[in-house]
Amino acid sequence: MVRYAEFSRAVDLFVRGEYYFSSQSESQVHVYDSVKHLAFGKKVSGRTDEFIIYYLKLDHLINIINKLGLKKDYWLTVISDEKPYILNERGYTIKSNEFLMDLNLDSWPFKTENKIIRRVKNKGEACRINDFFDKAVIDLEKWNEPNLRFYVGEENGNPVSYGSYALLEKTVFLNNVFTSKMYRGQGIAKALCQNMLIDAKREGANQSVLVSSQMGHSLYQKLGYRDVSKMWVYERKS
């Protein structure tokens, strides 16, 4: 069972990582009571704002959000093992059910699978990978971020998996890990994550925090991550 101090710290780290990956030049973070408000300034991944709650007096916290009078689409992320059914009655639509997870790297072993995993080292290569997947899997606007690394997994000379991590002080945040459907179940995603964690550990990371989808949950458990809490992501249309 995760103690409250550990839980609170993992939440704070998650907010920091979430903001780092999604922030724009005009983005800001606000805190109202137990509500953390990520205001991105423009639409990012389908929302302009995200509110993160982990203190379950929902009526009180939703009233705080409503008083802001937002006229934009936003997400409300509730970090709790209990599903907040009351949000359905308040006009919110469930978007996803995820897991907040962490990993202590101090005792984590340096090991990897026999797969071809490479760090993407130049912008030209990043553009070719984006062209191959026909979408911006590598955010070129963040290419020069000093704490951000991009990786790709290959089979037969072609990219079939990708992911990234941010190293903020001594915490590594894995993000956007994906494997093409026909290559899943072959250990590529596991090798990709292992390589990223190994490189981050060599850079000084001693812990990792991430958000896992339902699909990726068993993978991260096999890598040694533990569940901190479930996360319920809701969407509110303007």
C-alpha positions in Angstrom: 0.0 0.0 0.0 1.3 3.4 -1.0 1.7 5.8 1.9 0.2 9.3 1.6 3.5 11.1 1.5 4.7 8.8 -1.4 1.4 9.2 -3.1 1.5 13.0 -2.9 5.0 13.1 -4.1 4.2 10.9 -7.1 1.3 13.2 -8.0 3.5 16.2 -7.8 6.1 14.6 -10.1 3.4 13.5 -12.5 2.1 17.0 -12.8 5.6 18.3 -13.4 6.2 15.7 -16.2 2.7 16.3 -17.8 3.4 20.0 -17.9 6.9 19.5 -19.3 5.7 17.3 -22.2 2.6 19.4 -23.1 3.7 23.0 -22.3 3.9 25.7 -24.9 5.7 29.1 -24.7 2.7 30.7 -23.1 1.7 27.9 -20.7 1.2 28.3 -17.0 0.6 26.2 -13.9 -2.0 27.4 -11.3 -2.9 25.8 -8.0 -6.4 26.4 -6.4 -6.8 24.5 -3.1 -6.2 20.9 -4.1 -6.7 21.6 -7.8 -3.7 21.8 -10.1 -4.5 23.7 -13.3 -2.3 23.3 -16.4 -3.2 26.2 -18.7 -1.5 25.5 -22.1 -2.5 28.6 -23.9 -3.6 26.7 -27.0 -5.0 23.3 -27.8 -2.7 20.4 -27.0 -3.8 16.8 -27.6 -7.5 17.9 -27.7 -7.6 20.3 -24.7 -6.5 23.8 -23.9 -6.5 23.2 -20.1 -6.2 20.3 -17.8 -7.2 20.1 -14.1 -5.7 17.5 -11.9 -7.5 16.5 -8.6 -6.4 14.0 -6.0 -8.5 15.2 -3.1 -11.9 13.7 -3.4 -14.3 16.5 -2.2 -15.4 16.7 -5.8 -18.3 19.1 -5.3 -16.1 21.7 -3.7 -13.3 21.3 -6.2 -15.6 21.3 -9.2 -17.1 24.6 -7.9 -13.7 26.1 -7.9 -13.2 25.1 -11.5 -16.6 26.3 -12.5 -15.9 29.8 -11.0 -13.1 30.2 -13.6 -15.7 30.4 -16.3 -13.7 28.5 -18.9 -15.1 28.7 -22.4 -12.7 26.1 -23.8 -12.5 22.3 -24.0 -10.6 20.9 -21.0 -9.8 17.7 -19.2 -10.4 16.8 -15.6 -8.0 14.1 -14.3 -9.0 12.6 -11.0 -6.3 10.5 -9.3 -8.2 8.0 -7.1 -8.7 4.2 -7.0 -12.4 4.9 -6.8 -14.2 6.0 -10.0 -15.9 9.4 -9.5 -19.3 8.6 -10.9 -20.6 12.0 -9.9 -18.8 13.6 -12.9 -21.2 12.0 -15.3 -24.0 14.0 -13.8 -21.9 17.2 -14.1 -21.6 17.1 -17.8 -18.2 15.3 -18.0 -17.5 12.4 -20.4 -15.0 9.7 -19.5 -12.0 9.7 -21.8 -9.8 7.1 -20.4 -8.9 5.0 -17.3 -5.1 5.0 -16.7 -2.6 4.2 -14.0 -0.1 6.4 -12.2 3.1 4.3 -11.6 6.5 4.7 -10.2 9.8 2.8 -10.1 12.9 3.0 -7.9 15.9 2.9 -10.2 18.6 2.6 -7.4 18.2 -1.2 -7.4 16.9 -1.6 -10.9 19.1 -3.9 -13.0 20.8 -2.8 -16.2 19.4 -5.3 -18.7 17.7 -5.2 -22.1 16.3 -7.4 -24.8 18.1 -8.3 -28.0 16.4 -5.7 -30.1 17.6 -2.7 -32.2 16.8 0.4 -30.2 18.4 3.8 -31.0 18.3 7.3 -29.7 17.2 9.7 -32.4 20.2 12.1 -32.7 19.3 14.6 -35.4 16.3 16.5 -36.7 16.6 15.1 -40.2 16.2 11.6 -38.8 13.3 12.8 -36.6 11.5 14.1 -39.8 12.0 10.8 -41.6 10.5 8.9 -38.6 7.5 11.3 -38.6 7.1 10.8 -42.3 7.2 7.0 -41.9 4.4 7.0 -39.3 2.6 9.8 -41.1 2.2 11.8 -37.9 4.2 13.9 -35.5 5.5 11.1 -33.3 8.5 13.4 -32.5 7.6 16.9 -31.5 10.0 19.0 -33.6 9.1 22.1 -31.7 10.6 20.5 -28.6 13.6 19.0 -30.4 16.1 21.4 -28.7 14.7 20.8 -25.2 17.8 20.0 -23.2 16.1 17.4 -21.0 14.2 15.5 -23.6 15.3 12.4 -25.5 13.6 10.6 -28.4 14.0 6.9 -29.2 13.0 4.5 -32.0 12.9 0.7 -32.2 13.6 -1.0 -35.6 12.9 -4.2 -37.4 14.4 -5.0 -40.8 15.7 -1.4 -41.0 12.3 0.2 -40.5 11.0 2.0 -37.4 8.2 0.0 -35.7 8.3 1.5 -32.2 9.0 4.9 -30.6 9.1 6.7 -27.3 10.6 9.5 -25.4 11.7 10.5 -21.9 12.3 13.7 -20.0 14.9 13.8 -17.3 14.1 16.5 -14.7 16.6 16.5 -11.9 16.8 12.9 -10.9 13.4 11.7 -12.1 12.8 10.2 -15.6 9.4 10.4 -17.2 8.7 8.0 -20.0 6.2 9.3 -22.5 4.4 8.4 -25.8 5.6 4.8 -26.0 4.1 3.0 -29.0 4.6 -0.1 -31.1 3.0 -0.8 -34.5 0.2 -3.3 -34.1 1.8 -6.1 -36.1 5.0 -6.0 -34.0 3.3 -6.1 -30.6 4.0 -9.0 -28.2 7.6 -9.4 -29.5 9.4 -7.6 -26.7 10.1 -4.4 -28.7 8.3 -2.0 -26.4 10.0 -3.7 -23.4 13.4 -3.2 -25.0 12.6 0.4 -25.9 11.7 1.2 -22.3 14.6 -0.7 -20.9 17.1 1.2 -23.1 15.5 4.6 -22.1 15.7 3.7 -18.4 19.3 2.6 -18.7 20.3 5.8 -20.5 18.4 7.9 -18.0 20.0 6.0 -15.1 23.4 6.6 -16.5 22.5 10.3 -16.7 21.8 10.3 -13.0 18.1 9.3 -12.7 17.2 7.4 -9.5 13.5 7.1 -10.0 10.8 7.1 -12.7 7.2 8.2 -12.8 4.8 7.5 -15.7 1.2 7.3 -16.7 0.1 3.9 -18.2 -2.8 3.1 -20.4 -4.8 -0.1 -19.8 -2.9 -1.7 -22.7 0.6 -0.9 -21.4 -0.1 -1.7 -17.7 1.3 -5.2 -17.7 4.4 -4.2 -19.6 5.3 -1.6 -17.0 4.6 -4.1 -14.2 7.1 -6.5 -15.8 9.6 -3.7 -15.9 9.2 -3.3 -12.1 6.9 -0.3 -11.9 4.3 -0.3 -9.1 0.8 1.2 -9.1 0.5 4.4 -7.1 -3.2 5.0 -8.1 -5.7 4.7 -10.8 -6.4 7.8 -12.8 -9.8 8.8 -14.4 -9.5 11.3 -17.3 -12.7 13.2 -18.1 -13.4 15.6 -20.9 -15.6 18.7 -20.7 -16.7 20.4 -23.9 -17.1 24.2 -24.1 
